[in-house]
Amino acid sequence: MARTRFGLIFAVALWLVAPNSSAVIVPPLSQPSWSELSAEQKRVLSPLAGEWDQLDGFRRKKWLGIAQRYQALSPDEQTRIQRRMTTWAKLTPEERKRARDQYKSMQKAPPEKKEAVKLKWQEYKDLPEGEKARLEAEAASKPAARPAPSKSTVAPVVPAVSGNPPVSMPATNR
C-alpha cells in the first residue's frame, strides 16, 4: 500500500516538474565518426566509408556490432558480409527503405509463406547464369512497383430506381 502511494506521488511529482513534455527526451546515441574508428573497423566497414558520418547513431551501432563479430566468422561468411555491405552501400535511400520494409513483412509472414519464398529462391539459385541474366533484364524492363490494389476491386451495383436496370459504378478507393 505504501509502495503504491509512493509510486503515485512520484508520478505526480514528475508530471508537475515537466508538465509540457509529452515524451521522455533520450539523448542521441553517440557513435564514433569514421576518423575515430580503429584500423580493423575501417577495414571491415570500408564499403560504408563514404557515408559513415551521415549514418544515424543506431545504424552505426549496428554496423559496429557486425565489425566486432567479423573475425569470428568463417572466410565464406566474411566474403558474404563484404559483398552484402557493398551492395547495401550502392542502394539509394528509397531502395534501402523498400528492402527494410520487405524484410519486416517477411518476418511477420506465416511459416508457409516463408518456406515458399525459400523454395523459390533455391529454384532461382539453381538456374543457369544465362537464365538468371534474362530474368534480371526482364525485371529491369518492367515498370517500378505498382501501388497496392484498391480494397474494392469489384464494382458496386447501384439498385434500380423507377424500373431502370441496375447501374454498375466504377470501383473507388475507400
C-alpha positions in Angstrom: 0.0 0.0 0.0 2.7 2.5 1.0 4.7 1.5 -2.1 1.7 2.1 -4.4 1.1 5.5 -2.7 4.8 6.4 -3.1 4.7 5.4 -6.8 1.7 7.6 -7.3 3.2 10.6 -5.6 6.4 10.1 -7.6 4.5 10.0 -10.9 2.6 13.2 -9.9 5.8 14.9 -9.0 7.4 14.0 -12.3 4.3 15.3 -14.1 4.5 18.6 -12.2 8.1 19.0 -12.9 7.7 18.6 -16.7 4.0 19.4 -17.5 4.7 20.4 -21.1 6.7 17.4 -22.1 4.7 14.6 -23.6 7.7 12.3 -24.2 10.9 11.4 -22.4 13.9 13.0 -24.0 16.5 10.5 -24.9 19.9 11.8 -25.9 21.1 10.6 -29.4 23.3 7.5 -29.5 26.8 9.0 -29.9 28.8 6.7 -32.1 32.3 7.3 -33.4 32.9 9.2 -36.6 34.9 7.5 -39.4 38.2 9.1 -38.3 37.6 7.7 -34.8 37.3 4.1 -35.9 40.2 1.6 -35.4 42.1 0.4 -38.5 40.4 -3.0 -38.2 36.9 -1.4 -38.0 37.7 0.7 -41.1 38.9 -2.3 -43.0 35.8 -4.3 -42.2 33.4 -1.4 -42.8 35.2 0.0 -45.8 32.2 -0.3 -48.2 30.4 2.3 -45.9 33.3 4.7 -45.6 31.7 7.4 -47.9 28.5 7.6 -45.9 29.6 6.6 -42.4 29.5 10.1 -41.0 25.9 10.6 -42.3 24.6 7.4 -40.7 22.3 7.7 -37.7 23.8 6.6 -34.4 21.7 3.4 -34.1 22.8 2.4 -37.6 26.4 3.0 -36.8 26.0 0.9 -33.7 24.5 -2.0 -35.8 27.5 -1.9 -38.2 30.0 -1.7 -35.3 28.4 -4.8 -33.9 28.9 -6.6 -37.2 32.5 -5.4 -37.3 33.1 -6.7 -33.8 31.8 -10.2 -34.7 33.6 -10.2 -38.1 36.8 -12.0 -37.1 34.8 -14.9 -35.6 33.1 -15.6 -38.9 34.3 -18.1 -41.4 36.1 -16.8 -44.6 32.9 -17.6 -46.6 30.7 -15.6 -44.2 33.2 -12.7 -44.2 33.1 -12.6 -48.0 29.3 -12.7 -47.9 29.2 -9.8 -45.4 31.5 -7.7 -47.5 29.5 -8.4 -50.7 26.2 -7.5 -49.0 27.7 -4.4 -47.4 29.0 -3.3 -50.8 25.6 -3.9 -52.4 23.8 -2.1 -49.5 26.1 0.9 -49.9 25.2 1.2 -53.5 21.4 1.3 -52.8 19.5 4.6 -52.8 17.7 5.6 -49.6 14.4 4.7 -51.2 15.7 1.2 -52.2 17.0 0.7 -48.6 13.6 1.7 -47.2 11.9 -0.7 -49.5 14.4 -3.5 -48.5 13.8 -2.9 -44.8 10.0 -2.9 -45.3 10.2 -6.1 -47.3 12.3 -7.7 -44.6 9.9 -6.6 -41.9 6.9 -8.0 -43.8 8.7 -11.4 -44.3 9.4 -11.5 -40.5 5.6 -11.2 -39.9 4.7 -13.7 -42.7 3.3 -17.1 -41.8 5.8 -20.1 -41.9 4.2 -21.5 -45.1 4.9 -18.2 -46.9 8.5 -18.1 -45.7 9.0 -21.7 -46.8 7.6 -20.9 -50.3 9.9 -17.9 -50.6 12.9 -20.1 -49.6 11.9 -22.7 -52.2 11.6 -20.0 -54.9 14.9 -18.6 -54.0 16.6 -22.0 -54.2 15.0 -22.6 -57.6 16.4 -19.3 -58.8 19.9 -20.1 -57.4 19.8 -23.4 -59.3 19.1 -21.7 -62.7 21.9 -21.4 -65.2 23.6 -18.0 -65.3 22.1 -17.2 -68.7 18.6 -17.7 -67.4 19.3 -15.6 -64.4 20.6 -12.8 -66.6 17.5 -13.0 -68.8 15.2 -12.8 -65.7 17.1 -9.8 -64.3 16.9 -8.0 -67.7 13.2 -8.8 -67.8 12.6 -7.4 -64.3 14.6 -4.3 -65.0 12.5 -3.5 -68.1 9.2 -3.8 -66.1 7.9 -0.5 -64.6 8.5 0.3 -61.0 6.4 -1.4 -58.3 2.8 -0.5 -58.7 0.7 0.8 -55.8 -1.2 -1.8 -53.8 -4.6 -2.7 -55.4 -7.6 -1.0 -54.0 -9.6 -2.7 -51.3 -12.6 -3.0 -53.5 -11.8 -4.5 -56.9 -15.4 -5.4 -57.6 -17.6 -2.6 -58.9 -20.6 -2.0 -56.6 -24.0 -2.2 -58.1 -26.5 0.6 -57.6 -30.0 -0.7 -57.2 -32.6 0.1 -59.9 -34.7 3.2 -59.4 -38.1 3.5 -61.1 -37.8 0.4 -63.3 -34.4 1.2 -64.8 -31.8 -1.7 -64.8 -29.1 -1.7 -62.2 -26.1 0.5 -63.0 -22.6 -0.7 -62.3 -20.4 2.1 -60.8 -16.6 2.1 -61.2 -14.7 0.9 -58.1 -13.2 3.6 -55.9 -10.6 3.5 -53.2 -12.5 3.7 -49.9 
